[in-house]
Amino acid sequence: MKAKFTVILRVEEGLVVAMSPELDIASQGATPDEALANLKEAVGLFLETASPAEIEGRLSAESWITQFETEYAPA
């Protein structure tokens, strides 16, 4: 069985963090490629071991990624 997931990559504290918002699973690595490979492994392990109800509970029919702008006073 195959599935496609969204990945968000960002640098945090010197490491690249890869997160799948659909499953709420994250991993990290020294490079984007390493972080993505680690995330793929983590997602694979989750999908192999989680119950169908757990997987269905994390997945939704639609997901949106957007941005917004706000003003704030620096601390």
mmCIF file of the N, C-alpha and C atoms, coordinates in Angstrom:
data_MODEL
# 
_entry.id   MODEL 
# 
loop_
_atom_site.group_PDB 
_atom_site.id 
_atom_site.type_symbol 
_atom_site.label_atom_id 
_atom_site.label_alt_id 
_atom_site.label_comp_id 
_atom_site.label_asym_id 
_atom_site.label_entity_id 
_atom_site.label_seq_id 
_atom_site.pdbx_PDB_ins_code 
_atom_site.Cartn_x 
_atom_site.Cartn_y 
_atom_site.Cartn_z 
_atom_site.occupancy 
_atom_site.B_iso_or_equiv 
_atom_site.pdbx_formal_charge 
_atom_site.auth_seq_id 
_atom_site.auth_comp_id 
_atom_site.auth_asym_id 
_atom_site.auth_atom_id 
_atom_site.pdbx_PDB_model_num 
ATOM 1   N N  . MET A 1 1  ? 0.844  -1.175 0.000  1.00 0.00 ? 1  MET A N  1 
ATOM 2   C CA . MET A 1 1  ? 0.000  0.000  0.000  1.00 0.00 ? 1  MET A CA 1 
ATOM 3   C C  . MET A 1 1  ? 0.891  1.240  0.000  1.00 0.00 ? 1  MET A C  1 
ATOM 4   N N  . LYS A 1 2  ? 0.490  2.273  -0.731 1.00 0.00 ? 2  LYS A N  1 
ATOM 5   C CA . LYS A 1 2  ? 1.243  3.520  -0.784 1.00 0.00 ? 2  LYS A CA 1 
ATOM 6   C C  . LYS A 1 2  ? 0.383  4.676  -0.302 1.00 0.00 ? 2  LYS A C  1 
ATOM 7   N N  . ALA A 1 3  ? 1.040  5.662  0.276  1.00 0.00 ? 3  ALA A N  1 
ATOM 8   C CA . ALA A 1 3  ? 0.367  6.886  0.703  1.00 0.00 ? 3  ALA A CA 1 
ATOM 9   C C  . ALA A 1 3  ? 1.332  8.042  0.507  1.00 0.00 ? 3  ALA A C  1 
ATOM 10  N N  . LYS A 1 4  ? 0.802  9.224  0.285  1.00 0.00 ? 4  LYS A N  1 
ATOM 11  C CA . LYS A 1 4  ? 1.611  10.419 0.102  1.00 0.00 ? 4  LYS A CA 1 
ATOM 12  C C  . LYS A 1 4  ? 1.327  11.375 1.260  1.00 0.00 ? 4  LYS A C  1 
ATOM 13  N N  . PHE A 1 5  ? 2.392  11.934 1.819  1.00 0.00 ? 5  PHE A N  1 
ATOM 14  C CA . PHE A 1 5  ? 2.263  12.836 2.960  1.00 0.00 ? 5  PHE A CA 1 
ATOM 15  C C  . PHE A 1 5  ? 3.008  14.140 2.705  1.00 0.00 ? 5  PHE A C  1 
ATOM 16  N N  . THR A 1 6  ? 2.554  15.188 3.339  1.00 0.00 ? 6  THR A N  1 
ATOM 17  C CA . THR A 1 6  ? 3.208  16.489 3.295  1.00 0.00 ? 6  THR A CA 1 
ATOM 18  C C  . THR A 1 6  ? 4.369  16.488 4.280  1.00 0.00 ? 6  THR A C  1 
ATOM 19  N N  . VAL A 1 7  ? 5.448  17.182 3.933  1.00 0.00 ? 7  VAL A N  1 
ATOM 20  C CA . VAL A 1 7  ? 6.594  17.316 4.835  1.00 0.00 ? 7  VAL A CA 1 
ATOM 21  C C  . VAL A 1 7  ? 6.949  18.788 4.959  1.00 0.00 ? 7  VAL A C  1 
ATOM 22  N N  . ILE A 1 8  ? 7.135  19.237 6.173  1.00 0.00 ? 8  ILE A N  1 
ATOM 23  C CA . ILE A 1 8  ? 7.611  20.586 6.447  1.00 0.00 ? 8  ILE A CA 1 
ATOM 24  C C  . ILE A 1 8  ? 9.021  20.442 7.008  1.00 0.00 ? 8  ILE A C  1 
ATOM 25  N N  . LEU A 1 9  ? 9.978  21.119 6.389  1.00 0.00 ? 9  LEU A N  1 
ATOM 26  C CA . LEU A 1 9  ? 11.366 21.092 6.842  1.00 0.00 ? 9  LEU A CA 1 
ATOM 27  C C  . LEU A 1 9  ? 11.735 22.468 7.380  1.00 0.00 ? 9  LEU A C  1 
ATOM 28  N N  . ARG A 1 10 ? 12.418 22.504 8.518  1.00 0.00 ? 10 ARG A N  1 
ATOM 29  C CA . ARG A 1 10 ? 12.891 23.766 9.064  1.00 0.00 ? 10 ARG A CA 1 
ATOM 30  C C  . ARG A 1 10 ? 14.115 23.508 9.936  1.00 0.00 ? 10 ARG A C  1 
ATOM 31  N N  . VAL A 1 11 ? 14.940 24.508 10.090 1.00 0.00 ? 11 VAL A N  1 
ATOM 32  C CA . VAL A 1 11 ? 16.135 24.382 10.922 1.00 0.00 ? 11 VAL A CA 1 
ATOM 33  C C  . VAL A 1 11 ? 15.788 24.845 12.330 1.00 0.00 ? 11 VAL A C  1 
ATOM 34  N N  . GLU A 1 12 ? 16.102 24.006 13.297 1.00 0.00 ? 12 GLU A N  1 
ATOM 35  C CA . GLU A 1 12 ? 15.895 24.327 14.709 1.00 0.00 ? 12 GLU A CA 1 
ATOM 36  C C  . GLU A 1 12 ? 17.133 23.909 15.480 1.00 0.00 ? 12 GLU A C  1 
ATOM 37  N N  . GLU A 1 13 ? 17.739 24.865 16.147 1.00 0.00 ? 13 GLU A N  1 
ATOM 38  C CA . GLU A 1 13 ? 18.911 24.610 16.987 1.00 0.00 ? 13 GLU A CA 1 
ATOM 39  C C  . GLU A 1 13 ? 19.997 23.830 16.245 1.00 0.00 ? 13 GLU A C  1 
ATOM 40  N N  . GLY A 1 14 ? 20.242 24.206 14.992 1.00 0.00 ? 14 GLY A N  1 
ATOM 41  C CA . GLY A 1 14 ? 21.316 23.603 14.225 1.00 0.00 ? 14 GLY A CA 1 
ATOM 42  C C  . GLY A 1 14 ? 20.995 22.280 13.560 1.00 0.00 ? 14 GLY A C  1 
ATOM 43  N N  . LEU A 1 15 ? 19.797 21.758 13.734 1.00 0.00 ? 15 LEU A N  1 
ATOM 44  C CA . LEU A 1 15 ? 19.381 20.516 13.092 1.00 0.00 ? 15 LEU A CA 1 
ATOM 45  C C  . LEU A 1 15 ? 18.209 20.793 12.161 1.00 0.00 ? 15 LEU A C  1 
ATOM 46  N N  . VAL A 1 16 ? 18.051 19.957 11.165 1.00 0.00 ? 16 VAL A N  1 
ATOM 47  C CA . VAL A 1 16 ? 16.901 20.065 10.276 1.00 0.00 ? 16 VAL A CA 1 
ATOM 48  C C  . VAL A 1 16 ? 15.798 19.169 10.831 1.00 0.00 ? 16 VAL A C  1 
ATOM 49  N N  . VAL A 1 17 ? 14.643 19.751 11.057 1.00 0.00 ? 17 VAL A N  1 
ATOM 50  C CA . VAL A 1 17 ? 13.487 19.011 11.563 1.00 0.00 ? 17 VAL A CA 1 
ATOM 51  C C  . VAL A 1 17 ? 12.533 18.786 10.398 1.00 0.00 ? 17 VAL A C  1 
ATOM 52  N N  . ALA A 1 18 ? 12.079 17.557 10.256 1.00 0.00 ? 18 ALA A N  1 
ATOM 53  C CA . ALA A 1 18 ? 11.102 17.198 9.219  1.00 0.00 ? 18 ALA A CA 1 
ATOM 54  C C  . ALA A 1 18 ? 9.827  16.758 9.929  1.00 0.00 ? 18 ALA A C  1 
ATOM 55  N N  . MET A 1 19 ? 8.692  17.347 9.548  1.00 0.00 ? 19 MET A N  1 
ATOM 56  C CA . MET A 1 19 ? 7.437  17.023 10.200 1.00 0.00 ? 19 MET A CA 1 
ATOM 57  C C  . MET A 1 19 ? 6.358  16.714 9.182  1.00 0.00 ? 19 MET A C  1 
ATOM 58  N N  . SER A 1 20 ? 5.590  15.681 9.447  1.00 0.00 ? 20 SER A N  1 
ATOM 59  C CA . SER A 1 20 ? 4.429  15.343 8.645  1.00 0.00 ? 20 SER A CA 1 
ATOM 60  C C  . SER A 1 20 ? 3.190  15.829 9.400  1.00 0.00 ? 20 SER A C  1 
ATOM 61  N N  . PRO A 1 21 ? 2.567  16.923 8.945  1.00 0.00 ? 21 PRO A N  1 
ATOM 62  C CA . PRO A 1 21 ? 1.417  17.440 9.688  1.00 0.00 ? 21 PRO A CA 1 
ATOM 63  C C  . PRO A 1 21 ? 0.213  16.504 9.677  1.00 0.00 ? 21 PRO A C  1 
ATOM 64  N N  . GLU A 1 22 ? 0.061  15.698 8.632  1.00 0.00 ? 22 GLU A N  1 
ATOM 65  C CA . GLU A 1 22 ? -1.092 14.789 8.580  1.00 0.00 ? 22 GLU A CA 1 
ATOM 66  C C  . GLU A 1 22 ? -1.050 13.760 9.711  1.00 0.00 ? 22 GLU A C  1 
ATOM 67  N N  . LEU A 1 23 ? 0.143  13.290 10.040 1.00 0.00 ? 23 LEU A N  1 
ATOM 68  C CA . LEU A 1 23 ? 0.272  12.248 11.065 1.00 0.00 ? 23 LEU A CA 1 
ATOM 69  C C  . LEU A 1 23 ? 0.777  12.788 12.394 1.00 0.00 ? 23 LEU A C  1 
ATOM 70  N N  . ASP A 1 24 ? 1.204  14.045 12.426 1.00 0.00 ? 24 ASP A N  1 
ATOM 71  C CA . ASP A 1 24 ? 1.790  14.655 13.612 1.00 0.00 ? 24 ASP A CA 1 
ATOM 72  C C  . ASP A 1 24 ? 3.004  13.848 14.083 1.00 0.00 ? 24 ASP A C  1 
ATOM 73  N N  . ILE A 1 25 ? 3.882  13.527 13.123 1.00 0.00 ? 25 ILE A N  1 
ATOM 74  C CA . ILE A 1 25 ? 5.114  12.793 13.402 1.00 0.00 ? 25 ILE A CA 1 
ATOM 75  C C  . ILE A 1 25 ? 6.264  13.645 12.905 1.00 0.00 ? 25 ILE A C  1 
ATOM 76  N N  . ALA A 1 26 ? 7.346  13.713 13.689 1.00 0.00 ? 26 ALA A N  1 
ATOM 77  C CA . ALA A 1 26 ? 8.516  14.491 13.309 1.00 0.00 ? 26 ALA A CA 1 
ATOM 78  C C  . ALA A 1 26 ? 9.781  13.691 13.551 1.00 0.00 ? 26 ALA A C  1 
ATOM 79  N N  . SER A 1 27 ? 10.827 14.092 12.849 1.00 0.00 ? 27 SER A N  1 
ATOM 80  C CA . SER A 1 27 ? 12.151 13.519 13.043 1.00 0.00 ? 27 SER A CA 1 
ATOM 81  C C  . SER A 1 27 ? 13.152 14.603 12.703 1.00 0.00 ? 27 SER A C  1 
ATOM 82  N N  . GLN A 1 28 ? 14.430 14.305 12.842 1.00 0.00 ? 28 GLN A N  1 
ATOM 83  C CA . GLN A 1 28 ? 15.448 15.314 12.579 1.00 0.00 ? 28 GLN A CA 1 
ATOM 84  C C  . GLN A 1 28 ? 16.692 14.684 11.988 1.00 0.00 ? 28 GLN A C  1 
ATOM 85  N N  . GLY A 1 29 ? 17.562 15.528 11.466 1.00 0.00 ? 29 GLY A N  1 
ATOM 86  C CA . GLY A 1 29 ? 18.823 15.078 10.901 1.00 0.00 ? 29 GLY A CA 1 
ATOM 87  C C  . GLY A 1 29 ? 19.752 16.251 10.711 1.00 0.00 ? 29 GLY A C  1 
ATOM 88  N N  . ALA A 1 30 ? 20.985 15.965 10.347 1.00 0.00 ? 30 ALA A N  1 
ATOM 89  C CA . ALA A 1 30 ? 21.973 17.010 10.136 1.00 0.00 ? 30 ALA A CA 1 
ATOM 90  C C  . ALA A 1 30 ? 21.745 17.758 8.825  1.00 0.00 ? 30 ALA A C  1 
ATOM 91  N N  . THR A 1 31 ? 21.105 17.106 7.865  1.00 0.00 ? 31 THR A N  1 
ATOM 92  C CA . THR A 1 31 ? 20.828 17.709 6.559  1.00 0.00 ? 31 THR A CA 1 
ATOM 93  C C  . THR A 1 31 ? 19.357 17.486 6.220  1.00 0.00 ? 31 THR A C  1 
ATOM 94  N N  . PRO A 1 32 ? 18.836 18.223 5.238  1.00 0.00 ? 32 PRO A N  1 
ATOM 95  C CA . PRO A 1 32 ? 17.447 17.966 4.816  1.00 0.00 ? 32 PRO A CA 1 
ATOM 96  C C  . PRO A 1 32 ? 17.236 16.529 4.354  1.00 0.00 ? 32 PRO A C  1 
ATOM 97  N N  . ASP A 1 33 ? 18.177 15.980 3.605  1.00 0.00 ? 33 ASP A N  1 
ATOM 98  C CA . ASP A 1 33 ? 18.035 14.591 3.130  1.00 0.00 ? 33 ASP A CA 1 
ATOM 99  C C  . ASP A 1 33 ? 18.001 13.601 4.286  1.00 0.00 ? 33 ASP A C  1 
ATOM 100 N N  . GLU A 1 34 ? 18.868 13.818 5.274  1.00 0.00 ? 34 GLU A N  1 
ATOM 101 C CA . GLU A 1 34 ? 18.897 12.917 6.443  1.00 0.00 ? 34 GLU A CA 1 
ATOM 102 C C  . GLU A 1 34 ? 17.610 13.043 7.258  1.00 0.00 ? 34 GLU A C  1 
ATOM 103 N N  . ALA A 1 35 ? 17.135 14.275 7.448  1.00 0.00 ? 35 ALA A N  1 
ATOM 104 C CA . ALA A 1 35 ? 15.895 14.480 8.197  1.00 0.00 ? 35 ALA A CA 1 
ATOM 105 C C  . ALA A 1 35 ? 14.725 13.816 7.493  1.00 0.00 ? 35 ALA A C  1 
ATOM 106 N N  . LEU A 1 36 ? 14.668 13.943 6.162  1.00 0.00 ? 36 LEU A N  1 
ATOM 107 C CA . LEU A 1 36 ? 13.588 13.327 5.396  1.00 0.00 ? 36 LEU A CA 1 
ATOM 108 C C  . LEU A 1 36 ? 13.668 11.807 5.470  1.00 0.00 ? 36 LEU A C  1 
ATOM 109 N N  . ALA A 1 37 ? 14.859 11.249 5.356  1.00 0.00 ? 37 ALA A N  1 
ATOM 110 C CA . ALA A 1 37 ? 15.022 9.792  5.460  1.00 0.00 ? 37 ALA A CA 1 
ATOM 111 C C  . ALA A 1 37 ? 14.596 9.302  6.836  1.00 0.00 ? 37 ALA A C  1 
ATOM 112 N N  . ASN A 1 38 ? 14.955 10.045 7.883  1.00 0.00 ? 38 ASN A N  1 
ATOM 113 C CA . ASN A 1 38 ? 14.571 9.652  9.241  1.00 0.00 ? 38 ASN A CA 1 
ATOM 114 C C  . ASN A 1 38 ? 13.058 9.750  9.432  1.00 0.00 ? 38 ASN A C  1 
ATOM 115 N N  . LEU A 1 39 ? 12.436 10.771 8.834  1.00 0.00 ? 39 LEU A N  1 
ATOM 116 C CA . LEU A 1 39 ? 10.985 10.899 8.924  1.00 0.00 ? 39 LEU A CA 1 
ATOM 117 C C  . LEU A 1 39 ? 10.298 9.753  8.195  1.00 0.00 ? 39 LEU A C  1 
ATOM 118 N N  . LYS A 1 40 ? 10.791 9.412  7.012  1.00 0.00 ? 40 LYS A N  1 
ATOM 119 C CA . LYS A 1 40 ? 10.206 8.290  6.268  1.00 0.00 ? 40 LYS A CA 1 
ATOM 120 C C  . LYS A 1 40 ? 10.263 7.014  7.097  1.00 0.00 ? 40 LYS A C  1 
ATOM 121 N N  . GLU A 1 41 ? 11.385 6.793  7.777  1.00 0.00 ? 41 GLU A N  1 
ATOM 122 C CA . GLU A 1 41 ? 11.508 5.607  8.625  1.00 0.00 ? 41 GLU A CA 1 
ATOM 123 C C  . GLU A 1 41 ? 10.510 5.658  9.782  1.00 0.00 ? 41 GLU A C  1 
ATOM 124 N N  . ALA A 1 42 ? 10.389 6.821  10.432 1.00 0.00 ? 42 ALA A N  1 
ATOM 125 C CA . ALA A 1 42 ? 9.471  6.963  11.561 1.00 0.00 ? 42 ALA A CA 1 
ATOM 126 C C  . ALA A 1 42 ? 8.020  6.758  11.122 1.00 0.00 ? 42 ALA A C  1 
ATOM 127 N N  . VAL A 1 43 ? 7.651  7.327  9.988  1.00 0.00 ? 43 VAL A N  1 
ATOM 128 C CA . VAL A 1 43 ? 6.290  7.161  9.477  1.00 0.00 ? 43 VAL A CA 1 
ATOM 129 C C  . VAL A 1 43 ? 6.041  5.703  9.118  1.00 0.00 ? 43 VAL A C  1 
ATOM 130 N N  . GLY A 1 44 ? 7.009  5.065  8.475  1.00 0.00 ? 44 GLY A N  1 
ATOM 131 C CA . GLY A 1 44 ? 6.869  3.650  8.131  1.00 0.00 ? 44 GLY A CA 1 
ATOM 132 C C  . GLY A 1 44 ? 6.652  2.780  9.348  1.00 0.00 ? 44 GLY A C  1 
ATOM 133 N N  . LEU A 1 45 ? 7.439  3.027  10.398 1.00 0.00 ? 45 LEU A N  1 
ATOM 134 C CA . LEU A 1 45 ? 7.277  2.250  11.634 1.00 0.00 ? 45 LEU A CA 1 
ATOM 135 C C  . LEU A 1 45 ? 5.915  2.491  12.265 1.00 0.00 ? 45 LEU A C  1 
ATOM 136 N N  . PHE A 1 46 ? 5.466  3.759  12.252 1.00 0.00 ? 46 PHE A N  1 
ATOM 137 C CA . PHE A 1 46 ? 4.145  4.065  12.795 1.00 0.00 ? 46 PHE A CA 1 
ATOM 138 C C  . PHE A 1 46 ? 3.062  3.315  12.026 1.00 0.00 ? 46 PHE A C  1 
ATOM 139 N N  . LEU A 1 47 ? 3.116  3.391  10.689 1.00 0.00 ? 47 LEU A N  1 
ATOM 140 C CA . LEU A 1 47 ? 2.082  2.754  9.871  1.00 0.00 ? 47 LEU A CA 1 
ATOM 141 C C  . LEU A 1 47 ? 2.090  1.234  10.017 1.00 0.00 ? 47 LEU A C  1 
ATOM 142 N N  . GLU A 1 48 ? 3.250  0.650  10.275 1.00 0.00 ? 48 GLU A N  1 
ATOM 143 C CA . GLU A 1 48 ? 3.340  -0.808 10.461 1.00 0.00 ? 48 GLU A CA 1 
ATOM 144 C C  . GLU A 1 48 ? 2.797  -1.267 11.810 1.00 0.00 ? 48 GLU A C  1 
ATOM 145 N N  . THR A 1 49 ? 2.872  -0.394 12.820 1.00 0.00 ? 49 THR A N  1 
ATOM 146 C CA . THR A 1 49 ? 2.528  -0.830 14.176 1.00 0.00 ? 49 THR A CA 1 
ATOM 147 C C  . THR A 1 49 ? 1.223  -0.253 14.719 1.00 0.00 ? 49 THR A C  1 
ATOM 148 N N  . ALA A 1 50 ? 0.751  0.847  14.167 1.00 0.00 ? 50 ALA A N  1 
ATOM 149 C CA . ALA A 1 50 ? -0.474 1.479  14.682 1.00 0.00 ? 50 ALA A CA 1 
ATOM 150 C C  . ALA A 1 50 ? -1.706 0.722  14.213 1.00 0.00 ? 50 ALA A C  1 
ATOM 151 N N  . SER A 1 51 ? -2.731 0.790  15.019 1.00 0.00 ? 51 SER A N  1 
ATOM 152 C CA . SER A 1 51 ? -4.000 0.169  14.636 1.00 0.00 ? 51 SER A CA 1 
ATOM 153 C C  . SER A 1 51 ? -4.648 0.997  13.525 1.00 0.00 ? 51 SER A C  1 
ATOM 154 N N  . PRO A 1 52 ? -5.508 0.381  12.737 1.00 0.00 ? 52 PRO A N  1 
ATOM 155 C CA . PRO A 1 52 ? -6.227 1.151  11.720 1.00 0.00 ? 52 PRO A CA 1 
ATOM 156 C C  . PRO A 1 52 ? -6.982 2.345  12.310 1.00 0.00 ? 52 PRO A C  1 
ATOM 157 N N  . ALA A 1 53 ? -7.527 2.192  13.505 1.00 0.00 ? 53 ALA A N  1 
ATOM 158 C CA . ALA A 1 53 ? -8.257 3.291  14.141 1.00 0.00 ? 53 ALA A CA 1 
ATOM 159 C C  . ALA A 1 53 ? -7.319 4.449  14.476 1.00 0.00 ? 53 ALA A C  1 
ATOM 160 N N  . GLU A 1 54 ? -6.107 4.139  14.934 1.00 0.00 ? 54 GLU A N  1 
ATOM 161 C CA . GLU A 1 54 ? -5.123 5.184  15.254 1.00 0.00 ? 54 GLU A CA 1 
ATOM 162 C C  . GLU A 1 54 ? -4.709 5.928  13.995 1.00 0.00 ? 54 GLU A C  1 
ATOM 163 N N  . ILE A 1 55 ? -4.460 5.200  12.926 1.00 0.00 ? 55 ILE A N  1 
ATOM 164 C CA . ILE A 1 55 ? -4.078 5.834  11.660 1.00 0.00 ? 55 ILE A CA 1 
ATOM 165 C C  . ILE A 1 55 ? -5.214 6.706  11.148 1.00 0.00 ? 55 ILE A C  1 
ATOM 166 N N  . GLU A 1 56 ? -6.414 6.175  11.125 1.00 0.00 ? 56 GLU A N  1 
ATOM 167 C CA . GLU A 1 56 ? -7.571 6.932  10.645 1.00 0.00 ? 56 GLU A CA 1 
ATOM 168 C C  . GLU A 1 56 ? -7.816 8.168  11.493 1.00 0.00 ? 56 GLU A C  1 
ATOM 169 N N  . GLY A 1 57 ? -7.582 8.052  12.808 1.00 0.00 ? 57 GLY A N  1 
ATOM 170 C CA . GLY A 1 57 ? -7.784 9.187  13.706 1.00 0.00 ? 57 GLY A CA 1 
ATOM 171 C C  . GLY A 1 57 ? -6.827 10.330 13.442 1.00 0.00 ? 57 GLY A C  1 
ATOM 172 N N  . ARG A 1 58 ? -5.637 10.025 12.950 1.00 0.00 ? 58 ARG A N  1 
ATOM 173 C CA . ARG A 1 58 ? -4.659 11.072 12.663 1.00 0.00 ? 58 ARG A CA 1 
ATOM 174 C C  . ARG A 1 58 ? -4.837 11.676 11.272 1.00 0.00 ? 58 ARG A C  1 
ATOM 175 N N  . LEU A 1 59 ? -5.398 10.919 10.371 1.00 0.00 ? 59 LEU A N  1 
ATOM 176 C CA . LEU A 1 59 ? -5.575 11.406 9.001  1.00 0.00 ? 59 LEU A CA 1 
ATOM 177 C C  . LEU A 1 59 ? -6.911 12.127 8.869  1.00 0.00 ? 59 LEU A C  1 
ATOM 178 N N  . SER A 1 60 ? -6.932 13.156 8.086  1.00 0.00 ? 60 SER A N  1 
ATOM 179 C CA . SER A 1 60 ? -8.190 13.830 7.791  1.00 0.00 ? 60 SER A CA 1 
ATOM 180 C C  . SER A 1 60 ? -8.341 13.891 6.276  1.00 0.00 ? 60 SER A C  1 
ATOM 181 N N  . ALA A 1 61 ? -9.523 14.151 5.821  1.00 0.00 ? 61 ALA A N  1 
ATOM 182 C CA . ALA A 1 61 ? -9.777 14.198 4.388  1.00 0.00 ? 61 ALA A CA 1 
ATOM 183 C C  . ALA A 1 61 ? -9.037 15.350 3.721  1.00 0.00 ? 61 ALA A C  1 
ATOM 184 N N  . GLU A 1 62 ? -8.883 16.467 4.427  1.00 0.00 ? 62 GLU A N  1 
ATOM 185 C CA . GLU A 1 62 ? -8.240 17.633 3.845  1.00 0.00 ? 62 GLU A CA 1 
ATOM 186 C C  . GLU A 1 62 ? -7.304 18.274 4.855  1.00 0.00 ? 62 GLU A C  1 
ATOM 187 N N  . SER A 1 63 ? -6.221 18.821 4.358  1.00 0.00 ? 63 SER A N  1 
ATOM 188 C CA . SER A 1 63 ? -5.287 19.584 5.176  1.00 0.00 ? 63 SER A CA 1 
ATOM 189 C C  . SER A 1 63 ? -4.931 20.859 4.432  1.00 0.00 ? 63 SER A C  1 
ATOM 190 N N  . TRP A 1 64 ? -4.702 21.917 5.157  1.00 0.00 ? 64 TRP A N  1 
ATOM 191 C CA . TRP A 1 64 ? -4.285 23.174 4.562  1.00 0.00 ? 64 TRP A CA 1 
ATOM 192 C C  . TRP A 1 64 ? -3.033 23.655 5.256  1.00 0.00 ? 64 TRP A C  1 
ATOM 193 N N  . ILE A 1 65 ? -2.131 24.183 4.491  1.00 0.00 ? 65 ILE A N  1 
ATOM 194 C CA . ILE A 1 65 ? -0.958 24.854 5.036  1.00 0.00 ? 65 ILE A CA 1 
ATOM 195 C C  . ILE A 1 65 ? -1.036 26.281 4.536  1.00 0.00 ? 65 ILE A C  1 
ATOM 196 N N  . THR A 1 66 ? -0.984 27.228 5.445  1.00 0.00 ? 66 THR A N  1 
ATOM 197 C CA . THR A 1 66 ? -1.111 28.632 5.085  1.00 0.00 ? 66 THR A CA 1 
ATOM 198 C C  . THR A 1 66 ? -0.210 29.453 5.990  1.00 0.00 ? 66 THR A C  1 
ATOM 199 N N  . GLN A 1 67 ? -0.173 30.734 5.770  1.00 0.00 ? 67 GLN A N  1 
ATOM 200 C CA . GLN A 1 67 ? 0.581  31.647 6.612  1.00 0.00 ? 67 GLN A CA 1 
ATOM 201 C C  . GLN A 1 67 ? -0.306 32.830 6.965  1.00 0.00 ? 67 GLN A C  1 
ATOM 202 N N  . PHE A 1 68 ? 0.060  33.515 8.027  1.00 0.00 ? 68 PHE A N  1 
ATOM 203 C CA . PHE A 1 68 ? -0.610 34.757 8.369  1.00 0.00 ? 68 PHE A CA 1 
ATOM 204 C C  . PHE A 1 68 ? 0.432  35.729 8.887  1.00 0.00 ? 68 PHE A C  1 
ATOM 205 N N  . GLU A 1 69 ? 0.087  36.993 8.896  1.00 0.00 ? 69 GLU A N  1 
ATOM 206 C CA . GLU A 1 69 ? 0.988  38.027 9.358  1.00 0.00 ? 69 GLU A CA 1 
ATOM 207 C C  . GLU A 1 69 ? 0.375  38.709 10.563 1.00 0.00 ? 69 GLU A C  1 
ATOM 208 N N  . THR A 1 70 ? 1.200  39.038 11.536 1.00 0.00 ? 70 THR A N  1 
ATOM 209 C CA . THR A 1 70 ? 0.729  39.735 12.714 1.00 0.00 ? 70 THR A CA 1 
ATOM 210 C C  . THR A 1 70 ? 1.802  40.698 13.213 1.00 0.00 ? 70 THR A C  1 
ATOM 211 N N  . GLU A 1 71 ? 1.410  41.656 13.981 1.00 0.00 ? 71 GLU A N  1 
ATOM 212 C CA . GLU A 1 71 ? 2.365  42.588 14.577 1.00 0.00 ? 71 GLU A CA 1 
ATOM 213 C C  . GLU A 1 71 ? 2.565  42.209 16.032 1.00 0.00 ? 71 GLU A C  1 
ATOM 214 N N  . TYR A 1 72 ? 3.778  42.441 16.501 1.00 0.00 ? 72 TYR A N  1 
ATOM 215 C CA . TYR A 1 72 ? 4.070  42.166 17.910 1.00 0.00 ? 72 TYR A CA 1 
ATOM 216 C C  . TYR A 1 72 ? 5.175  43.090 18.382 1.00 0.00 ? 72 TYR A C  1 
ATOM 217 N N  . ALA A 1 73 ? 5.242  43.284 19.670 1.00 0.00 ? 73 ALA A N  1 
ATOM 218 C CA . ALA A 1 73 ? 6.297  44.113 20.274 1.00 0.00 ? 73 ALA A CA 1 
ATOM 219 C C  . ALA A 1 73 ? 7.401  43.184 20.751 1.00 0.00 ? 73 ALA A C  1 
ATOM 220 N N  . PRO A 1 74 ? 8.634  43.444 20.346 1.00 0.00 ? 74 PRO A N  1 
ATOM 221 C CA . PRO A 1 74 ? 9.746  42.600 20.806 1.00 0.00 ? 74 PRO A CA 1 
ATOM 222 C C  . PRO A 1 74 ? 9.896  42.678 22.323 1.00 0.00 ? 74 PRO A C  1 
ATOM 223 N N  . ALA A 1 75 ? 10.325 41.573 22.911 1.00 0.00 ? 75 ALA A N  1 
ATOM 224 C CA . ALA A 1 75 ? 10.499 41.508 24.365 1.00 0.00 ? 75 ALA A CA 1 
ATOM 225 C C  . ALA A 1 75 ? 11.702 42.296 24.816 1.00 0.00 ? 75 ALA A C  1 
# 
